[in-house]
Amino acid sequence: MATHEREITEPVDLCLPDGRLNPAARGWSRQPLHRANLRGWGRTKRWEYWCVTTPTHLVALTVSDLDFLALNTVYVLEYGSGGREFERTAIVPGGRGVHLPETIAGAPGSPAVVVGPQRPTSGKVRIEIREENGGTRLRARCLTPSSPQEPKGTRRTRETVEVDLFAALPAGHETLSVVVPWSEHRFQHTSKHTARPASGTVRIGDRVLEFGEDAWAVLDHGRGRWPRSVDWNWGAASGRTGGHTVGLQFGGRWTRGTGATENALCVDGRITKIGQELEWRWSPDDYMAPWTIRSADDRTVVDLTSAPDDRPLVDLTFTPFHNRSARTDAGLIANRTDQCFGHYTGRIRDDKGREIAVDRLLGWAEDVHMRW
């Protein structure tokens, strides 16, 4: 076994009737089994974040409800010199019209999520997340924002952005769901999906960005009641490497001391849960310098009867090519995010003892401070 954490195999409510964390919900699962029956206002956070990557461009969609406001975002990045990068975020005071279900939006049997007007104008955003046979349909529409270099008052026709993507969920493909418990009143349920094959297009005016054979979707689904301030690392990647289809899912800092982690490998659709905290190293003074993410040489959290070479292994260097840096301080919410996109190289070993070479697997690593 790769973890001391309890594996959940039956559906379970996240909360007790009074809103406290249900003790039976503590643990992790290979398929989404938690129903986030959250109660209370002010510290409750809900979101769906999808990022779909290709070797040349990516798009990320976010629908979030933070109780006192909602933030719905479309982000597009084309890599390399001359590539475009833009983000359109709609701020919805009080979260009016944003309703996220207790289960994963667009998952089998879950309600669809639709936010924003059918034909958004100005800074508005339309996002749709719907179940479709074999996976999840992701659609979005907005207008491109103005450029910071444009003189104030410049009137320019904004281009229409239309996202139409499909994130497949192959039969038997495992995902990681885990409850991170700070206390019975502060806790988070997260479901992380990696290495989901994707397809579709993003249209920007008359230009079309194709998402074909090398497109992969990653989902970060979150439901919980959070402390006022928190720091975290998150790293993820998907693709084919070493003769396997590999998804990487790593977290850091925010889970320390909880007895849970959000660390896992997905190799050919099967999850290896990693119960130990990983060692993250990066330079806050230079986010474009290489990062390292490694498993510690610590056997206290794994099955001591297993041979050393049966333990999960993470020994990776992440080399960024772009930093999506954001700084916000708006009273109720303050955010410092450095999300670096780049490539992972190194080696991993799953709980079957298979050691796999990781060669320039595309993904990201981020350093975040949030006050909300």
N, C-alpha and C positions, 0 to 999 in steps of 0.2 A: 504494500500500500504506500501511496505517495503523501498521505496526509493523516493527521490525527482527527480532522474535522468529521463530524457525523454526516453521512450521505443521506439525503431525504429522497424517498422513492414514492411518496403518496402526496396528493394535493393537501395544502395546509394554508390556513389563514395567517397572515403576517401579524395581526394584532388580536388581543383579547377584546371583549366587548367594551371595556373601559378605555381602550386606546393604547394600553401598554403593549410592549413586545410580547408576543406569544412564545413561551419557552420552546414549544414544539416546532417553531419556525426557524430556530437556530440551526445552521448547517448549510449544506450546499447540495446542488442537484445537477444532473446531466441534461435535464429538460426543464423548462419553466413550470414550476408547480405551486408557487406562492400566489395567493390572492392578497393584494395590498389594500386591505380594508382599513385605511388610515382614518383617524379621527383627530380633530383639533385644527387650529389655524395659527399661522404665524411662523411656525418652524417646519411646516410640511413642504416638501419639495418633490416635484414630479417632472420627469422629462423622458423624451425619446430623442436620441441623437444617432443619426445614420451618417456614415462616411463611406463613399464609394470611390475606390481608387483605380487608376490605370497607370501604365508606365509613363504617361505624358501629362495627365491631368486628373483632377479629382473634384468631387462636389460633396458638401456636407449640409445636411438639413437638421435643424433642431426645433422641436416643439417643447416648450418648458412652461411650467406653472409653479411659481415660487410663492404662492399665496397672495402677496400684496401686488404682484405684477406678473405678467407673462412676457417671455422673450422668444420670438419665433424668427429663425435665421436661415438664410440661404447663403452659402459660401462657395465660391468657385476659385480654383487655382489651376493655372496652366504653368508647368514647370519651365525653367530656363529663361534666358534673357529674351525680353520681348513678350513673354507670356503674360496673360492678364491675371490679376487677382482682384476680386471684389467681394464685398459682403453687404447684404441688405438685412437689417434687423428691424422688426416691428415690435415696439414696446406697447404692451396692452395693460394700462393701469387696472389693478384689481383682477387681472386675468379674465376679463369679460369675454365670453365666447370660446374660451379654451377649456376643454373638458377631456382630461386624460383618464382612461379606464383603469380599473384595478389590476388588469392583466396587461400583457404586451400589446400595444396597438398594432393591428394588422396581423397578429398571430392567429392560428386556427381557432375559430370560435370567439375571438375578441372583437369588440366594436371597432369601427373605423374612427380615425381622428381627422377632422377637417377644420382648419382655421383660416381666417382671412377671407376677403371678398373674392368672388369668382374672377373678376377682372381688376386686380389691384392697381391703384394709382399711387403716385408720390412714393412714400416710404413703406407702404403696406406690403404684406407678404401673404401669399396663399400656399398652404401646404396640405397635402392629403396623404394619409398612410392607411392603406386598405389591405385586407386579406385578399389573396388571389390564389387560384389553384396552383399549389406547388411553391408558394412563397408569399412575398409582400410587395405590393405595388407602391412606389414612391413617386408622387407628383408634386411639383411646385411651380409657382409663377411669381415674378416680380419684375421691376424695372431696374436697370443698372443704375448705380448711384453716380453722383457727380464726382469728378476727379478733384483731389485736393489742390491740383495745380490750376484749375479753372478760376478765372477772376470772379469775384463775388458778383452775383447778378447775371452771370452768363446764362443764356437760355439755349439749351441744346436738347435735341430730341433724345430721350432715353431709349435704349434698346430693350426690347422685351426678352426676358429670360424664361425659358420653359424647360422644366426638368421632367423627364418621364423615364423612370428606371424600374427594373424588376430585380429584387434580391431573392434568389432561389433558396429554398431550404430542402436539400436532398433528403430522401428517406433515410432515417437513421442517423442523420448528422447531429452530433451532440454539441451542446452549448453549456456555458457556465452560468449558473445562478447561485448567489450566495447572500446570506444575511450577515451584515457587519454590525455587531451590537456594542455601542459605547455604554449604554445603560438600558434599563427597561423603558425609559422615556425618550431616548435618542438612539436611533438605529437607521440602517439603510438596507434596502433590498436592491441588489443590482443584478442584471442579467446581461452578460457580455457574449455576443455572437461574433465569431471570426470565421474567415475563409468561406463565406457564403458567395457562390458564383453570382455575378451580376451582369446585366445587359441593359441596353437602352441608349438614350441620347440626352444631351443638354443642348438646347438651341439658344444662341445669343444673337438676337437680330437675325441676320441671314446666315450666320455661321453655325455649324453643327459639330459638336464634340461627340465622338462615338465611344461607347462603352461596350467592348466586345469580349473576345475570348479571355483576355488578361485583366478583366475587371472583377473586383472583389468588394463585397459589402461587409461592413462591421457595424454592429449595433451596440449602443450603450443605453440600456433601459434602466431608469432609476425611480424608486419610490421610497420615501422615508421621512424621518423627522430629524433635522440636523442641528448641531450646535451652531452658535452665531458665527464662529470663525473656524476655518479649517484649511490645512495645506495638504496637497496631494501630488503624487506622480502618477501618470498613466502612460503605458506604452502598449501598442498593438500593431500587428502586421499580418498580412495574408498573402499567400501565393504558392507557387510550386518551387520546391528546392530540394536537392538531395534525393530526387526520385519520389518525393511525397508531396501531398498537398498539406501545407502547414499554416496554422493560425497561432499567433503569439498573443497572450493576454497577461499583462503585468500591471501591478499597482504598488504603490509605496506610500509610506508615512501615515496616511489617514487610517489605516487598519491596525497600526501598532498597539499592542496591549489589549486587543479585543478578542484574541484567540481565533480570528478568522483572517483569511487573505483572499484577494481576488486574482491570484496567480494560477495560470493554467496553460497547458499546451494542447492544441488540437491537431492531431496527426491523422490524416486520412479520415477525418470525421469523428475521431474518438478522442474524448477529453482525458488528459492526465492532470489531475488536480494537484497543485503544489501547496503544501500546508505551511511551508516556512516563508518568512519574509526574505525578499531578495535584496541584494546590495546594489544600490543605485549610486553611480558617481557621475557628476556633470559639473560644469563650471557656470555658476550664475553670472559671472562676469563675461562669459563668452559662450552663449548657447549654441553657436555654430561649431564649437570644438566637439570632438567625439565624446559620446557618453558610453558608459559600460553598465551592463546589468548582469549580475552573476548570482548564482546560488551560493549560499554560505556553506562551509564545511562543518555542518552541524547536523547530527543524527538524532537529536532529542525529539524531533517532531515527526519522525517517520518510523516505519516498522523496523525494529532493530533486528528482526530475523532475516531481513533481505540482505543480499550481497551488496557491497558498495556500488558495483556497476549496474545494479537494478534501480538505483535511486534516480529520480528526475535530475536532469542537469540543465543548467542555463549558464552559458558562458558566451556573451554576445557583446559586440561593439556596435553602437548605433552612430552612423555618420550623417549629420543633417545636410540638406541642401537648401532648406528654406525655413524661416522662423515666422510663424504667424503670432505676432506679439500684440497683446491688447491690454489697455490700462483703463479702468473705469473707477470713478469715485463719485457716486451719486447719492450720498446720504445713507439710505437703507441698504444699498448694495455697493460693494467695492470689490474689484476684481483685478488681479494681475495674472495674466496667462501668457506663457511662452510655449506654444505648441509647435514643435519642430517636426517637419516632414523629412524623411530620409530613408536610409537603408540599414538593415541589420545584417551583420556578418558574424559568423562564429559557429557554435555547435550547441545542440540540445540533445537530451536523451529522455525518452518517454518511459512510462512505468512498465513497458514490456522489455526494457533494456536496449531498445534500438537507439543507437547514436546517429544523429542526422546532421549533416553539414548544412549550415544556413549560409546562402550566398546571395547577398544583396536583396534581401526580402524587403519589399516596400512597406513602409508604415510610418509611425510617428512615436514621439516621446514628448511628454509635456511636464512642466513645472507650474503649479497653480497655487495661488493664495486667494481664498474667497472669504469675504465677510458679507453675510446675507441674513 
